[in-house]
Amino acid sequence: MKHVLESVESLFETFQILNEDGELVNKDDMPDLSDDELKELMRRMVYTRILDQRSIALNRQGRLGFYAPTAGQEASQLGSQFALEKDDFLLPGYRDVPQLIWQGLPLYQAFLFSKGHFHGNQMPEDLQALSPQIIIGAQYVQTAGVALGMKKCGAKTVAITYTGDGGTSQGDFYEGINFAGAFKAPAIFVVQNNGFAISVPRELQTNAKTLAQKAVAAGIEGIQVDGMDVLAVYAATKHARERAIAGEGPTLIETLTYRYGPHTMSGDDPTRYRSEELDNEWAKKDPLVRFRKFLEGKKLWSEDEENKVIEEAKEDIKKAIKEAEKYPKQKVTDLIGNMFEVLPSNLQEQMEEYKEKESK
Amino acid sequence: MAQMTMIQAITDAMRTELKKDENVLVFGEDVGKNGGVFRATEGLQDEFGEDRVFDTPLAESGIGGLTIGLATQGFRPVPEIQFFGFVYEVIDSISGQMARMRYRSGGRWNMPVTVRAPFGGGVHTPELHADSLEGLMAQQPGLKVVIPSTPYEAKGLLISAIRDNDPVIFLEHMKLYRSFREEVPEEEYTVEIGKADVKREGKDVTLVSYGAMVHSCLKAAEELEKDGISAEVIDLRTVSPIDTDTILESVKKTNRAIVVQEAQKQAGVAANVVSEIQERAILHLEAPVLRVTAPDTVYAFSDAEEVWLPNHKDIIEKVNAVMNF
């Protein structure tokens, strides 16, 4: 009898383009990006890091609500989003607000999402995306449907979705990748493996050595990527996108990353389950530090340039939070109005009741 | 006796049963090392070891199936669903499987399971964290649904639930976790499942409620007293089955009743209570039995919770309506 597990697992190596010192270690797979595009990638990562810092501060001041910190995951989030086209469809998890923003969600709406206002979920007409999913993994099955729809319409677009390492334990994860594979649908499934599902370490989620190898059972391509290397994440996603468009089916991309902060700002304390040594180990792999070194080596980036981005981000954030705070408060009648195309009689009656209450 | 919050009383109940019965197992997402996202299982893994108190992979349906399997092997599982809004992920295991196991196996198998979960609004959570879904559970024959409103009762009811040989859904209102402390005995005791409690005696109107709304009823009753209206407050404590005896005894005395729930109006626990009252005591009523509930929308986005959730003023308004009927 032949045992295959070990040999299958050994096939999944971590794909990397830049090492921790920002040196190009994989010339063959270096993506074809212009200098301006490389700078734009850096700009977005710096901007998003500032957005995260400011969001945490605003949350502590009580000016934002639910917030899941993103620092550490910029390369995974933005490298993959950078490989998308405008009409691609995004199905994010709750930590994936940066991808929505760079795909076209106005910042003040991202803040309204955090504050718990439905307008934060009202995606602009030209943004093909669902609002961040709260139920872990639910977006994975839906992605198969979005992608199959695109295929049926003959669209040259893809559906991309995100979950975390914990999300790969959900039944929805397996159903999603299997359905997309069965229909050869143009889907990209990203797993941002940041090592912990709230407190539970990746090792307790599964006996599998990599999460990428879960693709094998679904009969789709899988790849494990250094999720702190923005060029590797970009290249892997770009390649997955090209394959999807060419009718070659979905890809599962596992990015190895880390969230520096807590799970969310709602009382999680990472010191209960993560060591300082581990934090320090991952800080050395920081996606911004690494890419900055690479760009500085090419004379494409400077401190001045970085400071300009930081100031721009702070200015944008200041404006956006004001706009979010000015936005009209939700009324019960707004919520009732959003329930059905045509209100049934019970809600018509309640609409009148609440109109009267609200007019007092 | 110690002063405990509701969450401390819940932890104490699990500790008591883990100590008493080696077949009790506590598990779920983040319940081990992290002690639960609300710290309901704080210290239990250290005290009882990873065999008895453990983290599972992240999958509510997995937790449900695991629970059923463990129960067939002589264990008494106490799984946690991290937030009850996630119950949709595990509703087949709970309603489709556990609830029917004794029935479909002709008594060969039973499910001595207690599914614990936080629920309830007013604490600014994201979507699907705060929904009151007890009505969904109460509709399922084969389940008992328990909702404590005080630390003392939380401990006694949870111990009863764990010792029960049939599945109990034990719902813990997040707003009550740390809202107040009271005397809770350190030793073991039980509070009977299926028995309501008169939280305040009165003679003019009966307020029937459960969970956090019990406290809104008590607040309303205090204010009503100033206007010379004496309200009796009944805490159901178990929403399936309903303790109709306690309700009827009260209604026959006050001749008026209001049923208060945090959940939406349509097809819920309150509707069931109203039916029981009118079926059994219509000739004792001086006014229709009214409901105070949330409107029939999906649970409010967190920034609109205050205007969406029912409160003591809504209760007073309805009481005045039945008093002046």
Chai-1 contact restraints between the chains, C-beta under 6 A:
chainA,res_idxA,chainB,res_idxB,connection_type,confidence,min_distance_angstrom,max_distance_angstrom,comment,restraint_id
A,G65,B,H124,contact,1.0,0.0,6.0,A-B,restraint_1
A,G65,B,S302,contact,1.0,0.0,6.0,A-B,restraint_2
A,F66,B,P126,contact,1.0,0.0,6.0,A-B,restraint_3
A,K115,B,D303,contact,1.0,0.0,6.0,A-B,restraint_4
A,G116,B,F301,contact,1.0,0.0,6.0,A-B,restraint_5
A,G116,B,S302,contact,1.0,0.0,6.0,A-B,restraint_6
A,G116,B,D303,contact,1.0,0.0,6.0,A-B,restraint_7
A,H117,B,F301,contact,1.0,0.0,6.0,A-B,restraint_8
A,H117,B,D303,contact,1.0,0.0,6.0,A-B,restraint_9
A,F118,B,F301,contact,1.0,0.0,6.0,A-B,restraint_10
A,I134,B,P126,contact,1.0,0.0,6.0,A-B,restraint_11
A,I134,B,E127,contact,1.0,0.0,6.0,A-B,restraint_12
A,I134,B,L128,contact,1.0,0.0,6.0,A-B,restraint_13
A,G166,B,L58,contact,1.0,0.0,6.0,A-B,restraint_14
A,S169,B,P57,contact,1.0,0.0,6.0,A-B,restraint_15
A,S169,B,L58,contact,1.0,0.0,6.0,A-B,restraint_16
A,S169,B,A59,contact,1.0,0.0,6.0,A-B,restraint_17
A,Q170,B,A59,contact,1.0,0.0,6.0,A-B,restraint_18
A,G171,B,S61,contact,1.0,0.0,6.0,A-B,restraint_19
A,A197,B,L58,contact,1.0,0.0,6.0,A-B,restraint_20
A,I198,B,D30,contact,1.0,0.0,6.0,A-B,restraint_21
A,S199,B,D30,contact,1.0,0.0,6.0,A-B,restraint_22
A,S199,B,K33,contact,1.0,0.0,6.0,A-B,restraint_23
A,S199,B,N34,contact,1.0,0.0,6.0,A-B,restraint_24
A,V200,B,D55,contact,1.0,0.0,6.0,A-B,restraint_25
A,L204,B,D55,contact,1.0,0.0,6.0,A-B,restraint_26
A,Q205,B,P57,contact,1.0,0.0,6.0,A-B,restraint_27
A,R272,B,N34,contact,1.0,0.0,6.0,A-B,restraint_28
A,Y273,B,K33,contact,1.0,0.0,6.0,A-B,restraint_29
A,Y273,B,N34,contact,1.0,0.0,6.0,A-B,restraint_30
A,Q330,B,D303,contact,1.0,0.0,6.0,A-B,restraint_31
A,Q330,B,A304,contact,1.0,0.0,6.0,A-B,restraint_32
A,V332,B,P295,contact,1.0,0.0,6.0,A-B,restraint_33
A,V332,B,V307,contact,1.0,0.0,6.0,A-B,restraint_34
A,V332,B,W308,contact,1.0,0.0,6.0,A-B,restraint_35
A,L335,B,T297,contact,1.0,0.0,6.0,A-B,restraint_36
A,L335,B,A300,contact,1.0,0.0,6.0,A-B,restraint_37
A,I336,B,T297,contact,1.0,0.0,6.0,A-B,restraint_38
A,M339,B,T297,contact,1.0,0.0,6.0,A-B,restraint_39
A,N346,B,D296,contact,1.0,0.0,6.0,A-B,restraint_40
A,L347,B,D296,contact,1.0,0.0,6.0,A-B,restraint_41
A,Q350,B,P295,contact,1.0,0.0,6.0,A-B,restraint_42
